[in-house]
Amino acid sequence: MNQYFFTKLVGLLSLFIVIGVQLMGQDAANDIILVETNEPVMIEVLANDGTYCNSTNISIDIPNQPVFGVANLLEDNMVEYIPNTEANFEDGLVDMMSYCILDTEGNIVATAYVFLMGGIDMEDANDIDIEDMSDADEVDEGGPDVLQDIDMCEVLTCVWPGDANHDGAVNAWDLLSVGVGYEMQGPPRIDSSTEWEAQLAIDWNYNQTDGSNYKHIDGDGNGIINMTDVTSIRQNYTSTSSGKTEDDLENESEIELSLHILNETISESDTIQIQVQLGGESDLIEDVYGVAFSIRYNEGIIQSNSFQFDYDNSWLGDNEELLWIYKQLEGGIAESSVVRMDHFGTTGGGIICGANFIMEDVLAGKTEDYSLALEFEKVTVIKNDGSEIIVKATGDTQEVIYASAPTILENKNYLSVYPNPAISILNIELDRVEAKKYEIVDTKGQIVLNAPIKKNEDSFRLNINDLYTGVYMFRVFTATGIIQERIVIVR
């Protein structure tokens, strides 16, 4: 029986480096144990740890039992692995387990992965005397040659931080997995980070509904699924390794996810308001836990990075009950997802979220008919266990109004701007005008302030403290043309 203990492995395709953990001035070293045997194995846990670590101030825990055997804690800091009688390591069977060294407060100060591997040629491996391993730095950094021939990501599926659902891509759908596994715990990754790279990790005791292990949800590798794992999604958003194909939205479900454009008219530079709804007030959907979707829009007519999603009024829950994320991508795609964190689905219907974006301001001069089209491209609705609720998705379209040469209308007391000259505040009053937006333009023709005007908003005030002294044109856009007034700002 051969046992190989290593604290530094360079031969694992640069995927995994084991580092010592400082404990009260002494080293409690993380361990990798590689064993080829079909006989019971005795592991001396503290063989290469500092003198501080002894049975009076540490304890040992086995968070992950092997699949093809059982691991037992024995006296004198020993762990025993007993394979099942039918386990045939000579045929290349691979089994895995882990144990942790805990301090007196129950904190993990070192972790070991034990790989029990059969059918591997170890003739080139260098024997290491366990009794001579009190100093971790004395271990051969190169490790035995056999390790350089083993792709450990094939032995243990590696974690790519942020790819929580293990589909090969980091996007809004990964947030659903975080919600499903929220506050679950498992063995932490040794030498973990949130960088987009393959990281070796032992399996947790739980799997997602698609069979992928919960370890993939733990983006930062600290051993608990929580808010910090959302950071790895944001950090690595759009990164890919290899992925699955997108879902087909054509189905006969009676449950509808619908998108609605709220603006009555649309033209250049407009801020567009939309709503996403799941079901309705009389069409209640049971046990909803999370929703993820992507929206495809006309590329080139919406300003980049202007999409914003708002889940404040979602029937899925209050702010403190929800996680959400959104991202506007290149190529005319915006993605978003929202998920609960309490492991309980909710029943309801209506508004899932609101959103807004800004139309491009270069549409003037276009005269051809054109419509803003918003369509769902990919949709997932889940229950608290991660299983999917099948829905059908419907989008919305609305004609865009172009102005090749905006008509300047005579101001017949339609617009009143005062005081003029003004110092810090402008009062705006409109009479018999259905206004869409306003803008303030300087003498160089640059727009220095603009915003939409709400329907039936006949008066409002503007803070102009940020504008320099000078002459400006205040312009109000209507369906028939522009009403404008010359204003002066003084300090």
URMOFEN-V619946 format. One record per pair of residues at least 12 apart in sequence whose C-alpha atoms are under 10 Angstrom apart, sorted by the first residue. I is the first residue (numbers start at 1). J is the second residue. Records with the same first field share a line. If there is no record, write none. Layout:
# URMOFEN-V619946
I=J ; J
This chain:
# URMOFEN-V619946
1=35 ; 36 ; 37 ; 38 ; 39 ; 40 ; 41
2=34 ; 35 ; 36 ; 37 ; 41 ; 122 ; 125 ; 127 ; 128
3=33 ; 34 ; 35 ; 36 ; 37 ; 41 ; 42 ; 43 ; 116 ; 127 ; 128 ; 129 ; 130
4=31 ; 32 ; 33 ; 34 ; 35 ; 36 ; 114 ; 125 ; 126 ; 127 ; 128 ; 129 ; 130 ; 143 ; 144
5=30 ; 31 ; 32 ; 33 ; 34 ; 35 ; 43 ; 47 ; 48 ; 112 ; 114 ; 127 ; 128 ; 129 ; 130 ; 133 ; 136 ; 139 ; 143
6=18 ; 29 ; 30 ; 31 ; 32 ; 33 ; 34 ; 48 ; 128 ; 133 ; 136 ; 137 ; 138 ; 139 ; 140 ; 141 ; 142 ; 143 ; 144
7=19 ; 20 ; 29 ; 30 ; 31 ; 32 ; 33 ; 48 ; 112 ; 133 ; 135 ; 136 ; 137 ; 138 ; 139 ; 140 ; 141 ; 143
8=20 ; 30 ; 31 ; 32 ; 136 ; 137 ; 139 ; 140 ; 141 ; 142 ; 143
9=32 ; 139 ; 140 ; 141 ; 142 ; 143 ; 144 ; 147 ; 148
10=140 ; 141 ; 142 ; 143 ; 147 ; 148
11=141 ; 142 ; 143 ; 144 ; 145 ; 146 ; 147 ; 148 ; 149 ; 150 ; 151
12=142 ; 143 ; 147 ; 148 ; 149 ; 150 ; 151 ; 152 ; 153 ; 200
13=147 ; 148 ; 149 ; 150 ; 151 ; 152 ; 153 ; 198
14=148 ; 198 ; 199
15=151 ; 152 ; 153 ; 158 ; 191 ; 197 ; 198 ; 199 ; 200
16=152 ; 189 ; 190 ; 191 ; 192 ; 198 ; 199 ; 200 ; 201
17=30 ; 190 ; 191 ; 192 ; 199 ; 200
18=30 ; 31 ; 32 ; 111 ; 112 ; 189 ; 190 ; 191 ; 192
19=31 ; 110 ; 136 ; 190 ; 191
20=49 ; 109 ; 110 ; 111 ; 136 ; 137 ; 190 ; 191
21=108 ; 109 ; 110 ; 111
22=50 ; 109 ; 110
23=50 ; 52 ; 53 ; 103 ; 109 ; 110
24=52 ; 53
25=50 ; 52
26=49 ; 50 ; 51 ; 52 ; 53
27=48 ; 49 ; 50 ; 51 ; 52 ; 53 ; 109 ; 110 ; 135 ; 136
28=46 ; 48 ; 49 ; 50 ; 51 ; 52 ; 53 ; 101 ; 102 ; 109 ; 110 ; 111 ; 136
29=46 ; 47 ; 48 ; 49 ; 50 ; 101 ; 109 ; 110 ; 111 ; 112 ; 134 ; 135 ; 136
30=48 ; 49 ; 100 ; 101 ; 109 ; 110 ; 111 ; 112 ; 113 ; 136 ; 190 ; 191
31=45 ; 46 ; 47 ; 48 ; 49 ; 98 ; 99 ; 100 ; 110 ; 111 ; 112 ; 113 ; 114 ; 136 ; 190
32=98 ; 111 ; 112 ; 113 ; 114 ; 115
33=97 ; 98 ; 112 ; 113 ; 114 ; 115 ; 116
34=96 ; 113 ; 114 ; 115 ; 116 ; 117 ; 147
35=94 ; 95 ; 114 ; 115 ; 116 ; 117 ; 118 ; 122
36=89 ; 90 ; 92 ; 93 ; 94 ; 115 ; 116 ; 117 ; 118 ; 119 ; 120 ; 121 ; 122
37=83 ; 88 ; 89 ; 90 ; 116 ; 117 ; 118 ; 119
38=82 ; 83 ; 84 ; 85 ; 86 ; 87 ; 88 ; 89 ; 90 ; 93 ; 116 ; 117 ; 118
39=81 ; 82 ; 83 ; 84 ; 85 ; 87 ; 89
40=69 ; 70 ; 71 ; 80 ; 81 ; 82 ; 83 ; 84
41=71 ; 79 ; 80 ; 81 ; 82 ; 83 ; 116
42=71 ; 72 ; 74 ; 78 ; 79 ; 80 ; 81 ; 82
43=73 ; 74 ; 77 ; 78 ; 79 ; 80 ; 81 ; 114 ; 130
44=74 ; 76 ; 77 ; 78 ; 79 ; 80 ; 130 ; 131
45=60 ; 76 ; 77 ; 78 ; 79 ; 99 ; 100 ; 101 ; 112
46=60 ; 76 ; 77 ; 78 ; 101 ; 133 ; 134
47=77 ; 78 ; 130 ; 131 ; 132 ; 133 ; 134 ; 135 ; 136
48=130 ; 131 ; 132 ; 133 ; 134 ; 135 ; 136 ; 137 ; 138 ; 139
49=110 ; 133 ; 134 ; 135 ; 136
50=134 ; 135 ; 136
51=134
53=101 ; 102 ; 103
54=76 ; 77
55=75 ; 76 ; 77
56=103 ; 104
57=102 ; 103 ; 104 ; 105
58=77 ; 101 ; 102 ; 103 ; 104 ; 105 ; 106 ; 107 ; 108 ; 109
59=77 ; 100 ; 101 ; 102 ; 103 ; 104 ; 105 ; 106 ; 107 ; 108
60=73 ; 74 ; 77 ; 78 ; 79 ; 99 ; 100 ; 101 ; 102 ; 103 ; 106 ; 108 ; 110 ; 111
61=73 ; 79 ; 98 ; 99 ; 100 ; 101 ; 102 ; 106 ; 108 ; 111
62=79 ; 97 ; 98 ; 99 ; 100 ; 101 ; 111 ; 112 ; 187
63=97 ; 98 ; 99 ; 100 ; 185 ; 186 ; 187 ; 204 ; 205
64=96 ; 97 ; 98 ; 99 ; 100 ; 113 ; 186 ; 187 ; 202 ; 203 ; 204 ; 205
65=81 ; 95 ; 96 ; 97 ; 98 ; 99 ; 204 ; 205
66=81 ; 82 ; 83 ; 94 ; 95 ; 96 ; 97 ; 98 ; 114 ; 115 ; 116
67=83 ; 84 ; 87 ; 94 ; 95 ; 96 ; 97
68=81 ; 82 ; 83 ; 84 ; 85 ; 86 ; 87 ; 88 ; 93 ; 94 ; 95 ; 96 ; 97 ; 116
69=81 ; 82 ; 83 ; 84 ; 85 ; 86 ; 87 ; 95 ; 96 ; 97
70=82 ; 83 ; 84 ; 97
71=83 ; 97 ; 98 ; 99
73=99
77=101
79=99
81=97 ; 114 ; 116
83=95 ; 116
87=118
88=118 ; 119
89=116 ; 117 ; 118 ; 119 ; 120
90=117 ; 118 ; 119 ; 120
91=117 ; 118 ; 119 ; 120
92=116 ; 117 ; 118 ; 119 ; 120
93=116 ; 117 ; 118 ; 119 ; 120
94=115 ; 116 ; 117 ; 118 ; 119 ; 155 ; 156
95=114 ; 115 ; 116 ; 117 ; 118 ; 155 ; 156
96=113 ; 114 ; 115 ; 116 ; 117 ; 155 ; 156 ; 202 ; 203
97=112 ; 113 ; 114 ; 115 ; 116 ; 202 ; 203
98=111 ; 112 ; 113 ; 114 ; 115 ; 187 ; 202 ; 203
99=111 ; 112 ; 113 ; 114 ; 187
100=112 ; 113 ; 187 ; 188
108=187 ; 188
110=188 ; 190
111=187 ; 188 ; 189 ; 190
112=187 ; 189 ; 190 ; 202
113=187 ; 189 ; 190 ; 201 ; 202
114=202
115=155 ; 156 ; 202
117=155
120=146 ; 147 ; 149 ; 150
121=146 ; 149
122=144 ; 145 ; 146 ; 147
123=144 ; 145 ; 146
124=144 ; 145 ; 146 ; 147
125=143 ; 144 ; 145 ; 146 ; 147
126=140 ; 143 ; 144 ; 145 ; 146
127=144
128=140 ; 143 ; 144
152=199 ; 200 ; 201
153=198 ; 199 ; 200 ; 201
154=200
155=200 ; 202
156=199 ; 200 ; 201 ; 202 ; 203
157=198 ; 199 ; 200 ; 201 ; 202 ; 203 ; 212 ; 213 ; 215 ; 216
158=197 ; 198 ; 199 ; 200 ; 201 ; 202 ; 203 ; 215 ; 216
159=189 ; 192 ; 196 ; 197 ; 198 ; 199 ; 200 ; 201 ; 202 ; 213 ; 215 ; 216 ; 217 ; 218 ; 219 ; 221
160=193 ; 194 ; 195 ; 196 ; 197 ; 198 ; 199 ; 200 ; 216 ; 217 ; 218 ; 219 ; 220 ; 232 ; 236 ; 239 ; 240 ; 241
161=192 ; 193 ; 194 ; 195 ; 196 ; 197 ; 198 ; 199 ; 215 ; 216 ; 217 ; 218 ; 219 ; 220 ; 221 ; 229 ; 231 ; 232 ; 233 ; 235 ; 236 ; 239
162=174 ; 175 ; 178 ; 194 ; 195 ; 196 ; 216 ; 217 ; 218 ; 219 ; 220 ; 229 ; 230 ; 231 ; 232 ; 233 ; 234 ; 235 ; 236 ; 237 ; 238 ; 239
163=175 ; 177 ; 196 ; 216 ; 217 ; 218 ; 219 ; 232 ; 233 ; 236 ; 237 ; 238 ; 239 ; 240 ; 241
164=176 ; 177 ; 178 ; 181 ; 208 ; 212 ; 213 ; 214 ; 215 ; 216 ; 217 ; 218 ; 219 ; 229 ; 230 ; 232 ; 233
165=177 ; 178 ; 208 ; 209 ; 210 ; 211 ; 212 ; 213 ; 214 ; 215 ; 216 ; 217
166=208 ; 210 ; 211 ; 212 ; 213 ; 214 ; 215 ; 216 ; 217 ; 241 ; 242 ; 243 ; 244
167=210 ; 212 ; 240 ; 241 ; 242 ; 243 ; 244 ; 245
168=238 ; 239 ; 240 ; 241 ; 242 ; 243 ; 244
169=233 ; 236 ; 237 ; 238 ; 239 ; 240 ; 241 ; 242 ; 243 ; 244
170=232 ; 233 ; 234 ; 235 ; 236 ; 237 ; 238 ; 239 ; 240 ; 241 ; 243
171=233 ; 234 ; 236 ; 237 ; 238 ; 239 ; 240 ; 292 ; 294 ; 325 ; 326 ; 327 ; 335 ; 336 ; 337
172=233 ; 234 ; 237 ; 238 ; 291 ; 292 ; 293 ; 294 ; 324 ; 325 ; 326 ; 327 ; 334 ; 335 ; 336 ; 337 ; 338
173=233 ; 290 ; 291 ; 292 ; 293 ; 294 ; 325 ; 335 ; 336 ; 337 ; 338 ; 339 ; 378 ; 379 ; 380 ; 381
174=216 ; 217 ; 230 ; 233 ; 237 ; 292 ; 325 ; 337
175=217 ; 229 ; 230 ; 233 ; 234 ; 290 ; 291 ; 292 ; 323 ; 324 ; 325 ; 336 ; 337 ; 338 ; 339 ; 340
176=217 ; 289 ; 290 ; 291 ; 292 ; 323 ; 324 ; 337 ; 338 ; 339 ; 340 ; 341 ; 380 ; 381 ; 382 ; 383 ; 384 ; 386
177=208 ; 209 ; 214 ; 216 ; 217 ; 218 ; 225 ; 290 ; 339 ; 382 ; 384 ; 385 ; 386
178=214 ; 216 ; 217 ; 218 ; 219 ; 225 ; 226 ; 227 ; 229 ; 230 ; 233 ; 323 ; 339 ; 340 ; 341
179=217 ; 225 ; 226 ; 227 ; 230 ; 289 ; 290 ; 322 ; 323 ; 324 ; 338 ; 339 ; 340 ; 341 ; 342 ; 343 ; 384 ; 385 ; 386
180=208 ; 214 ; 217 ; 225 ; 289 ; 290 ; 339 ; 340 ; 341 ; 342 ; 343 ; 344 ; 382 ; 383 ; 384 ; 385 ; 386 ; 387
181=206 ; 207 ; 208 ; 214 ; 215 ; 217 ; 218 ; 224 ; 225 ; 226 ; 341 ; 342 ; 343 ; 384 ; 385 ; 386
182=217 ; 218 ; 224 ; 225 ; 226 ; 227 ; 229 ; 340 ; 341 ; 342 ; 343
183=223 ; 224 ; 225 ; 226 ; 227 ; 341 ; 342 ; 343
184=204 ; 206 ; 214 ; 217 ; 218 ; 223 ; 224 ; 225 ; 226
185=204 ; 205 ; 206 ; 214 ; 215 ; 218 ; 222 ; 223 ; 224 ; 225 ; 226
186=202 ; 203 ; 204 ; 205 ; 206 ; 214 ; 215 ; 218 ; 221 ; 222 ; 223 ; 224 ; 225
187=201 ; 202 ; 203 ; 204 ; 205 ; 215 ; 218 ; 221 ; 222 ; 223 ; 224
188=201 ; 202 ; 203 ; 204 ; 215 ; 218 ; 220 ; 221 ; 222 ; 223 ; 224
189=201 ; 202 ; 215 ; 218 ; 219 ; 220 ; 221 ; 222 ; 223
190=202 ; 221 ; 222
191=221 ; 222
192=219 ; 220 ; 221 ; 222
193=219 ; 220 ; 221 ; 222 ; 232
194=218 ; 219 ; 220 ; 221 ; 229 ; 231 ; 232 ; 233 ; 235 ; 236
195=219 ; 220 ; 232 ; 235 ; 236
196=232 ; 235 ; 236 ; 237 ; 239 ; 240 ; 241
197=241
198=241
199=221
201=215 ; 216 ; 221
202=215
203=215 ; 216
204=216 ; 223
208=385 ; 386 ; 387
209=385 ; 386 ; 387 ; 388
210=386 ; 387
217=229 ; 230 ; 232 ; 233
218=230 ; 232
219=231 ; 232 ; 233
220=232 ; 233
226=341
227=323 ; 341
230=323 ; 324 ; 325
233=325
234=325 ; 326 ; 327
237=327 ; 329
238=327 ; 329
246=377 ; 378 ; 379
247=377 ; 378 ; 379 ; 380
248=377 ; 378 ; 379 ; 392
249=376 ; 377 ; 378 ; 379 ; 380 ; 390 ; 391 ; 392 ; 393 ; 394
250=391 ; 392 ; 393
251=390 ; 391 ; 392 ; 393
252=390 ; 391 ; 392
253=389 ; 390 ; 391 ; 392 ; 393
254=279 ; 283 ; 390 ; 391 ; 392
255=278 ; 279 ; 280 ; 283 ; 284 ; 285 ; 389 ; 390 ; 391 ; 392 ; 393
256=277 ; 278 ; 279 ; 280 ; 283 ; 285 ; 390 ; 391 ; 392 ; 393 ; 394
257=276 ; 277 ; 278 ; 279 ; 280 ; 291 ; 293 ; 350 ; 351 ; 352 ; 376 ; 379 ; 380 ; 381 ; 391 ; 392 ; 393 ; 394 ; 395
258=275 ; 276 ; 277 ; 278 ; 279 ; 350 ; 351 ; 352 ; 375 ; 376 ; 391 ; 392 ; 393 ; 394 ; 395 ; 396
259=274 ; 275 ; 276 ; 277 ; 278 ; 295 ; 351 ; 353 ; 354 ; 374 ; 375 ; 376 ; 393 ; 394 ; 395 ; 396 ; 397
260=273 ; 274 ; 275 ; 276 ; 277 ; 354 ; 374 ; 394 ; 395 ; 396 ; 397 ; 398
261=273 ; 274 ; 275 ; 276 ; 355 ; 356 ; 372 ; 373 ; 374 ; 395 ; 396 ; 397 ; 398
262=274 ; 275 ; 356 ; 398
263=398 ; 455
264=398 ; 399 ; 436 ; 455
265=398 ; 399 ; 400 ; 401 ; 436 ; 479
266=359 ; 371 ; 372 ; 398 ; 399 ; 400 ; 401 ; 402 ; 436
267=301 ; 358 ; 359 ; 360 ; 361 ; 363 ; 364 ; 372 ; 399 ; 400 ; 401 ; 402 ; 403 ; 436 ; 479
268=301 ; 302 ; 358 ; 359 ; 360 ; 361 ; 362 ; 363 ; 364 ; 400 ; 401 ; 402 ; 403
269=301 ; 302 ; 303 ; 357 ; 358 ; 359 ; 360 ; 361 ; 362 ; 363 ; 364 ; 437 ; 450 ; 451 ; 452
270=302 ; 357 ; 358 ; 359 ; 360 ; 361 ; 436 ; 437 ; 450 ; 451 ; 452 ; 453
271=302 ; 306 ; 307 ; 356 ; 357 ; 358 ; 359 ; 360 ; 436 ; 437 ; 451 ; 452 ; 453
272=302 ; 307 ; 355 ; 356 ; 357 ; 358 ; 359 ; 452
273=308 ; 354 ; 355 ; 356 ; 357 ; 358
274=309 ; 353 ; 354 ; 355 ; 356 ; 357 ; 374 ; 396
275=309 ; 310 ; 350 ; 351 ; 352 ; 353 ; 354 ; 355 ; 356
276=293 ; 309 ; 314 ; 350 ; 351 ; 352 ; 353 ; 354 ; 355 ; 394 ; 395
277=314 ; 315 ; 349 ; 350 ; 351 ; 352 ; 353 ; 354 ; 393
278=291 ; 315 ; 316 ; 348 ; 349 ; 350 ; 351 ; 352 ; 353 ; 381 ; 391 ; 392 ; 393
279=348 ; 349 ; 350 ; 351 ; 352 ; 391
280=348 ; 349 ; 350 ; 351
281=348 ; 349 ; 350 ; 351
282=348 ; 349 ; 350
283=348 ; 349 ; 350
284=347 ; 348 ; 349 ; 350
285=346 ; 347 ; 348 ; 349 ; 350 ; 389
286=345 ; 346 ; 347 ; 348 ; 349 ; 383 ; 389
287=316 ; 344 ; 345 ; 346 ; 347 ; 348 ; 382 ; 383 ; 384 ; 385 ; 389
288=316 ; 339 ; 340 ; 344 ; 345 ; 346 ; 347 ; 348 ; 349 ; 381 ; 382 ; 383 ; 384 ; 386 ; 388 ; 389
289=316 ; 317 ; 322 ; 338 ; 339 ; 340 ; 341 ; 342 ; 343 ; 344 ; 345 ; 346 ; 347 ; 381 ; 382 ; 383 ; 384 ; 385 ; 386 ; 387 ; 388 ; 389
290=316 ; 322 ; 323 ; 324 ; 337 ; 338 ; 339 ; 340 ; 341 ; 345 ; 346 ; 352 ; 380 ; 381 ; 382 ; 383 ; 384 ; 386 ; 388 ; 389
291=316 ; 324 ; 336 ; 337 ; 338 ; 339 ; 340 ; 352 ; 379 ; 380 ; 381 ; 382 ; 383 ; 388 ; 389
292=324 ; 325 ; 326 ; 335 ; 336 ; 337 ; 338 ; 339 ; 378 ; 379 ; 380 ; 381 ; 382
293=326 ; 334 ; 335 ; 336 ; 337 ; 338 ; 376 ; 377 ; 378 ; 379 ; 380 ; 381 ; 393
294=326 ; 327 ; 328 ; 329 ; 333 ; 334 ; 335 ; 336 ; 337 ; 375 ; 376 ; 377 ; 378 ; 379 ; 380
295=328 ; 332 ; 333 ; 334 ; 335 ; 336 ; 373 ; 374 ; 375 ; 376 ; 377 ; 378 ; 379 ; 395
296=329 ; 331 ; 332 ; 333 ; 334 ; 335 ; 373 ; 374 ; 375 ; 376 ; 377 ; 378 ; 395
297=331 ; 332 ; 333 ; 334 ; 372 ; 373 ; 374 ; 375 ; 376 ; 377 ; 397
298=331 ; 332 ; 333 ; 370 ; 371 ; 372 ; 373 ; 374 ; 375
299=330 ; 331 ; 332 ; 333 ; 372 ; 373
300=331 ; 332 ; 359 ; 360 ; 362 ; 363
301=332 ; 358 ; 359 ; 360 ; 361 ; 362 ; 363 ; 372 ; 400
302=332 ; 357 ; 358 ; 359 ; 360 ; 361 ; 372
303=357 ; 358 ; 359 ; 360 ; 361
304=328 ; 329 ; 330 ; 332 ; 357 ; 358 ; 359 ; 360
305=327 ; 328 ; 329 ; 330 ; 334 ; 357 ; 358
306=327 ; 328 ; 356 ; 357 ; 358 ; 359 ; 360
307=326 ; 327 ; 328 ; 329 ; 333 ; 334 ; 335 ; 355 ; 356 ; 357 ; 358
308=325 ; 326 ; 327 ; 328 ; 334 ; 336 ; 354 ; 355 ; 356 ; 357 ; 358
309=324 ; 325 ; 326 ; 327 ; 334 ; 335 ; 336 ; 337 ; 353 ; 354 ; 355 ; 356 ; 357
310=324 ; 325 ; 326 ; 352 ; 353 ; 354 ; 355 ; 356
311=323 ; 324 ; 325 ; 337 ; 338 ; 351 ; 352 ; 353 ; 354 ; 355
312=352 ; 353 ; 354
313=351 ; 352 ; 353 ; 354
314=338 ; 349 ; 350 ; 351 ; 352 ; 353 ; 354
315=346 ; 347 ; 348 ; 349 ; 350 ; 351 ; 352 ; 353
316=338 ; 339 ; 340 ; 345 ; 346 ; 347 ; 348 ; 349 ; 350 ; 351 ; 352 ; 353
317=338 ; 339 ; 340 ; 341 ; 345 ; 346 ; 352
318=340
319=340
320=340 ; 341
321=339 ; 340 ; 341 ; 342
322=338 ; 339 ; 340 ; 341 ; 342
323=337 ; 338 ; 339 ; 340 ; 341
324=336 ; 337 ; 338 ; 339 ; 340
325=337 ; 338 ; 339
326=338
332=374
333=374 ; 375 ; 376 ; 377
334=376 ; 377
335=376 ; 377 ; 378 ; 379
336=353 ; 379
337=353 ; 379 ; 380 ; 381
338=352 ; 353 ; 381
339=381 ; 382 ; 383 ; 384
340=383 ; 384
341=384
342=384
343=383 ; 384 ; 385 ; 386
344=383 ; 384 ; 385
345=382 ; 383 ; 384 ; 385
346=383 ; 384
359=372 ; 400
363=400 ; 401 ; 402 ; 403 ; 404
364=401 ; 402 ; 403 ; 404 ; 405 ; 406
365=402 ; 403 ; 404 ; 405 ; 406
366=401 ; 402 ; 403 ; 404 ; 405
367=401 ; 402 ; 403 ; 404
368=400 ; 401 ; 402
369=399 ; 400 ; 401 ; 402
370=398 ; 399 ; 400 ; 401 ; 402
371=397 ; 398 ; 399 ; 400 ; 401
372=396 ; 397 ; 398 ; 399 ; 400
373=395 ; 396 ; 397 ; 398 ; 399 ; 400
374=394 ; 395 ; 396 ; 397 ; 398
375=393 ; 394 ; 395 ; 396 ; 397
376=392 ; 393 ; 394 ; 395 ; 396
377=393 ; 394 ; 395
378=393
379=391 ; 392 ; 393
401=479
403=479 ; 480 ; 481
405=481
406=477 ; 478 ; 479 ; 480 ; 481 ; 482
407=477 ; 478 ; 480 ; 481 ; 482 ; 483
408=475 ; 477 ; 480 ; 481 ; 482 ; 483 ; 484
409=477 ; 478 ; 480 ; 481 ; 482 ; 483 ; 484
410=481 ; 482 ; 483 ; 484
411=482 ; 483 ; 484 ; 485
412=431 ; 483
413=429 ; 430 ; 431 ; 432 ; 483
414=429 ; 430 ; 431 ; 432 ; 433 ; 476 ; 483 ; 484
415=428 ; 429 ; 430 ; 431 ; 432 ; 433 ; 458 ; 459 ; 474 ; 475 ; 476 ; 483 ; 484 ; 485
416=428 ; 429 ; 430 ; 431 ; 459 ; 484 ; 485
417=429 ; 430 ; 459 ; 461 ; 474 ; 484 ; 485 ; 486 ; 487
418=461 ; 487
419=487 ; 488 ; 489
420=486 ; 487 ; 488 ; 489 ; 490
421=470 ; 471 ; 486 ; 487 ; 488 ; 489 ; 490 ; 491
422=464 ; 465 ; 469 ; 487 ; 488 ; 489 ; 490 ; 491
423=463 ; 464 ; 465 ; 467 ; 468 ; 469 ; 488 ; 489 ; 490 ; 491
424=462 ; 463 ; 464 ; 465 ; 466 ; 467 ; 489 ; 490 ; 491
425=461 ; 462 ; 463 ; 464 ; 465 ; 489
426=460 ; 461 ; 462 ; 463 ; 464 ; 487 ; 489
427=459 ; 460 ; 461 ; 462 ; 463
428=458 ; 459 ; 460 ; 461 ; 462 ; 474
429=457 ; 458 ; 459 ; 460 ; 461
430=456 ; 457 ; 458 ; 459 ; 460 ; 476
431=458 ; 459
432=456 ; 458
433=456 ; 457 ; 458 ; 476 ; 477 ; 478 ; 479 ; 480 ; 483
434=453 ; 454 ; 455 ; 456 ; 457 ; 458 ; 476 ; 477 ; 478 ; 479 ; 480
435=452 ; 453 ; 454 ; 455 ; 456 ; 457 ; 458 ; 476 ; 477 ; 478 ; 479 ; 480 ; 481 ; 482 ; 483
436=451 ; 452 ; 453 ; 454 ; 455 ; 456 ; 457 ; 476 ; 477 ; 478 ; 479
437=450 ; 451 ; 452 ; 453 ; 454 ; 455 ; 475 ; 476 ; 477 ; 478 ; 482
438=450 ; 451 ; 452 ; 453 ; 474 ; 475 ; 476 ; 477 ; 478 ; 482 ; 483 ; 484
439=451 ; 452 ; 473 ; 474 ; 475 ; 476 ; 477 ; 484
440=467 ; 472 ; 473 ; 474 ; 475 ; 476 ; 484 ; 485 ; 486 ; 487
441=471 ; 472 ; 473 ; 474 ; 475 ; 486
442=467 ; 468 ; 470 ; 471 ; 472 ; 473 ; 474
443=470 ; 471 ; 472 ; 473
444=472
445=472 ; 473
446=472
447=472 ; 473 ; 474
448=466 ; 467 ; 472
449=462 ; 464 ; 466 ; 467 ; 474
450=474 ; 475 ; 476
452=476 ; 477
453=476 ; 477
464=489
465=489 ; 491
467=489 ; 490 ; 491
468=489 ; 490 ; 491
469=488 ; 489 ; 490 ; 491
470=487 ; 488 ; 489 ; 490 ; 491
471=486 ; 487 ; 488 ; 489 ; 490
472=485 ; 486 ; 487 ; 488 ; 489
473=485 ; 486 ; 487 ; 488
474=486 ; 487 ; 488
